[in-house]
Amino acid sequence: MTSAHITATAPEQSSARGQLNGILFVALFAAAVTRIAEIPAIAGLGLSPLIVGIMAGAIYGNALRDGMPASWAAGVNFSARKLLRIAVAFFGLRVSLQEIAQVGLPGLAESVLIVASTLLIGTWAGMKIMKLDRDTALLTAAGSAICGAAAVLAFESTLRSKPHKSAMAVGSVVLFGTLSMFLYPVLFNAGWLHLDTVGAGLFFGGTIHEVAQVVGAASNVSPEATHIATIVKMTRVMLLVPVLLAVGLWVSRAARRDATAASLQQGARANQRPGKLAIPWFALGFLAFVVINSLHVLPQAATTTLNTLDTFALTMAMTALGIETRISQIRQAGPRALTTGFILYVWLIAGGLGITWTVQRLFG
């Protein structure tokens, strides 16, 4: 081996070692976060390891970031990007077509109407009323419309947006999702929602942000409501696939349109290169795992183990995302993003009730 070859490979080995150290650092951080999330006081608030991870990561990233070697940044970025895509794909093992079929057309109609309307209202209100950029508006809307932090992560990967934008969207999920977990049971038990047990399951599952928050809220009503709410919520999760594919096509079309406009201004249309199609392939992986779970190909023990590992991988991704987040960037649009989340929260309560009443009347 020549000295030139040794000189060329040494930096590569150093870089690979730094990336591995960064991944291991994030893994240890996520393990600590998982234990923190199991503390009764934290778990009682409905804060999943994913939420605790991004908050703890953001605290470290802003207060202690200088203590991490610069070479580890590649490992942190790997965890927040590539590992994230893999984890979102495996999230499909939590959904089965049989469970979705149990709630039938009412559950499907509730989910489709809530997801579509919330995405449209959130994107429009964020961009037109609150003057947010496209990515921040979409991320905030996705977190409210589909499945909280997991949806924000999936959209962040598809949009290739900055970490601080995802952090703002997750902040909205934490605030309003936690509020729903405590407020909804109070409103139901006080008789202010005018819903029966089935209606409560549809409403809770159709409008609360995180899966854990749905279970926490519905468990204060009845086991039947909890069962229905969980299935409706997982139906919303299932809609992540077509929504991501649609967003991928929209982003690609917008990129091509922008490229065309830029080339026309420069008088170089002949040299224009078409925009790359931003198809989220991990979404197809998600769908494949839904099918695998529905066919019961894997033993229950294997599925449970994979779901546990997947939760840990998602926690790693959220922790890495928090480490990459800067509070100074959040301050620039924080109040506007939070207001967008509040607008969506009002819609989820008022519009969600209207949709639930309509669905029960049509399919009841």
Phi, psi and omega in degrees: 000129181283159178295329179294321179293319178298318180296324182287323184277337182301312178297325180295317179296320179296319180294317180295321179295319179296319178296317179297318178298323178295318178296316179296322177298315179296321180296316178295320178298315180294325178296318177295320179297319179300318178293321178298319181294340180276352176298130185310319182296324179283312180298326180295338178274359180075022180270110180286166176304329180298315182291315179298324181298314182290327179290314179294320179297320179294322178297315179295314184299331182263334184257328188231013185304326183296342180281350180265130178302143182298330182292342180282346184301326180297322178292322177296318180294322177300317181294324183278348183240287187290315178299324178302313181299318179297316182295320179295322178299313181291345177300340180295340179290352179269355184240142173225149179294330180295319179295319179296322180294335182297326179267353172059208183297321179302315180293320179294316179297317178302312184295312182297314182294318180294312183297311182297313183293320182292321177296316181293313181294317181295316180294317180294311181296320181296316184277318187273319183270310184268356176060038175277159172288165185302314185296315181296319179297315181293318180297318179295318179294320181295319179298324179280327188277324193248281186211043172063228187298323180298321178292320178300316179298316181296316179292323179299321179291321180290317182281341184057047183271173181284149183302323184293335178289320176295321180298321178295318179295318179295324177301321177294319178299315181300310185295303188280330176293318178295320178299319179298321184299328179266325185284317185302311179299324179296314180295320181293311183293336177278353179080015183275346181270343179054049180233146171275187184298317179296316179298321178297319178298316178297315183292312181297312181291332183275342189233346179274146193290296186266152178301314181297324179291324177297311180298317180298319181287312185292334180294344176274002179254295178187161176300322180296316178297322179296317180298312180295316182298319181294317180294317178299319179298317180290334173294320175298319178300318180301326181290353177302323184295301180297326180294316179296321178297318179295317179295321178300316178295320180295316180297318180297317180295320179295321179296319178294321179296317179295320179295321178296315180298319181293318181291325178295321178297328181269356180069032184230043183298330182296333181265008183294138175253133181296147179292147180287135181290118185271066179275123179282093183297333179295336177293324176291326174297320176303312180297321179298320180288330174298316179297316179300317180294325181289330181275354180056040179290323183268145173297153182301321180297321179293318179298317179298317179296315179297321178295323177295315178295323180293320176299320179294319178296319176295323177296320175300316181296317180292321178296316178297321178298319178296320180298326181278352184276142177242127182301324181300326178287324180293324182301328184297324183231004184308304181299323180290320178294321180293322177295322176299318177298323178292319177301317179293325180295317176299318178296317181298325179284304184288307180293324179297320176297316179299318179294319180297314179300317181294315181298317179294324180291324182280322186249355184287000000 
